[in-house]
Structures are given as C-alpha cells and as structure tokens.
Amino acid sequence: MKIEMSKTASILLASLLVISCQVSCQNKKNSVDKESSLKKAYSKEFYIGTALDNNQINENDSAVNHLIVTQFNAITPENIMKCEIIHPKWDTYNFDMADKYVALGAKNKMFVVGHALIWHSQLAPFVRKIKTKDSLELFMTNHINTIAGRYKGKVGGWDVVNEALNEDGTYRKSIFYQTLGEDFLVTAFKLAEKAAPGTELYYNDFNIEQPKKRAGAIALLTKIKNSGARIDGVGIQGHWNIEDLPIKDIEESIIAYSKLGLKVMITELDLSVLPNPKQLVGANIDQSFAQDPKMNPYAKGLPDSVQMKLAQRYEELFKVFLKHKDKISRVTFWGVNDQQSWLNNFPIRNRTNYPLLFDRNNKPKLVYEKVLDLKK
Ligand code: XIL
C-alpha cells in the first residue's frame, strides 16, 4: 500500500514538474527576462522614459505597473497636466491625477516630467474665449504660477511651451501668438523659472528635425536665450513612421541643438507601422481622417517582415542616440505598450498600430531585444 502511494505520488510529482517547466519555459520566451531592463541597460547614457495614462497612474494593472517600474526611469503624463484637464475654468484647478502622477514618480525614484504648460491644443474652452492681451497674460501668469509652483521641487523638467512652430519654421498662429506676439514664449519661460526655480525648462515640438522647421526652432531657441530667460533643453517629439524615418535630419538636429548649449531629448518616441494619409502634417492632433480598411492593414496581427522592419528602424535610431549620448539626456517613448498608444486613434480612429517596444499583452517584442542588444 505504502509503495503504491509513493508510486502515484512520484508520477504526480513528475507530471507537475513537466507542466511547470512548460509554463515557465513559455513564460521565459514571452516575458521580459528577469535581469533585462531598458533603464538599466542605458543607465550610463540617458533616461529611458515613458508616457503614462490614467490607468497607469492609478496603478490599475499589475503587469503594466511592473513594466513601468522595471523598464523606465522617467515619466511624462500623457494628458492629465494639459490645460483642459488640470485648469478647466478660470478659477478651477483639478490636481487629483497630477498629484497622484507626481507621487508615483517620487515613490519609484523616477525623473518626473511636466507636460505641457503653454500649448494651443487641449486648451480649456474658457482660454479660447479670452480676447485681450491683459487677460491672456493674466491667464498665463495664474496657470504657470499655480501649476509649476505646486510641483516645485517635484517635477524635474517642464515642457514650458509645446508646438509653437509651423512646418515652414514660422510661428504658428495660435491664440498665444495672435494675442501676445512671439514674446509669449519669453514670458512663459520667465514665469516658469520664477514659479519653479531649479526645474529644467524645455521647448518641445514635432518635426523640428526637418530642416525648415529646425531653422525656425533654432531662431526661436536663440531668441529665448538672448532674452535672458532660462531654457535648458529642447524636445524633439519623435512621432515617426517606419517607412519614412528621417535619420540624417535627426542626427543633424541633435548636433545643431546641442551646439546652442541645450540638452537634447527625444520626448514622445513612437514609430507608426501604418500608412499615413498624404495630407497628414506630423503629429498635429487637430488633424483627423476618415476610417478606411485599406489604411488599417494589420488589424489581425503584424507580419514578421514588418516586425523586423520596426526592429531595424529602432536599431538605426538608437545607434544614432548612442553615438550622441553626450548630447542626449532622455529618450521617452509615447506610451508603455501598443494597446495604450494614441496611434491606434490618430490620425484615423480605431486602427491597430504597433509602434512601441511592448505588445498588447505587455510582452517584449523583437524590437525590445534589438534595442537592448545594442548595449551588449
Ligand atoms: C496626445 C495623447 O497621446 C492623446 O491621448 C490625446 O488624445 C492627444 O494628445 N504631441 C504632444 C502630446 O505633445 O501631448 C500628444 O499627446 C501627441 C502629440
């Protein structure tokens, strides 16, 4: 009887071992290796950041939380510090999510970015109705003093002004420009410096690697510097496409901006694998195009050939970033995983895009290994 029992037990034990090995082997293949971490691999070069949405700030999903804290050492709020959310009415501020976001960064000892103080998009409706110079200046003063002041010493760097330029390098005719002229930038940087001394201050924009827009950005940055206002860095957003990665322009821009004495950052990196509508102008969030199945070719999955191309493109990029590591202080991805990416809805709603290093189940993609391999 005794022998019989132990025989059964050993059979049971053996089969348990087989099953658990299969599961762990499978997990090993599909999950991040315990030791591997983007932030650790690049710790000597630059911060590796990500942008957080509401669910992530609320720490709702343990798998995503785990990725955030093990892979990244810098965070940017994807939406919750934008005017329409944090300052919806003249006298109303909504700090709930922003406070949580800042606390999450402190808890995990991350570099916390503030995004974005002055931007023409995602403005609260009341701001668009402001007509006079004095009122708009008062709005800017209240907005920057209250928000940058609240997070003084907690936010490591602010995107003070976002997207002030057109593609040809001229000033965008935003409400700020139309009402206050180009000096609105200098005003914003001076206010931010006063409200949050010791915090890094940045200008952030998309397509500023493109020669014409780059020339406009260099003039704008020089103007801010010459005004006596402090500016510490420039953010190249980095919303690019695998079919059209402007690698030469990117490298030239990193060098040119660094020559101005500024830290260079890639602040919103993602590489779309989907076709772009012809009329699309960079990451201009005001643009939107009709849905069309032809524009959504990978709804059922990404072919290996495209997966490979994505990995190659990221490799090319990170090679350039590594070559210029002395000039680059941070590379931030615009999101943690493909599920979260805004590119599933921009510039066409309801598409299936694959622009980041982790897939919809938080598993590392081939591109993750490639980016890590560059550091081996
Ligand atoms: C995007 C967010 O990811 C979306 O969730 C939102 O609907 C629109 O804005 N440039 C920026 C970012 O500076 O703030 C934008 O983020 C993407 C383009």
Boltz pocket constraint, residues with backbone or C-beta under 6 A from the ligand:
constraints:
  - pocket:
      binder: B
      contacts: [[A, 78], [A, 79], [A, 162], [A, 237], [A, 268], [A, 283], [A, 285], [A, 342]]
      max_distance: 6.0
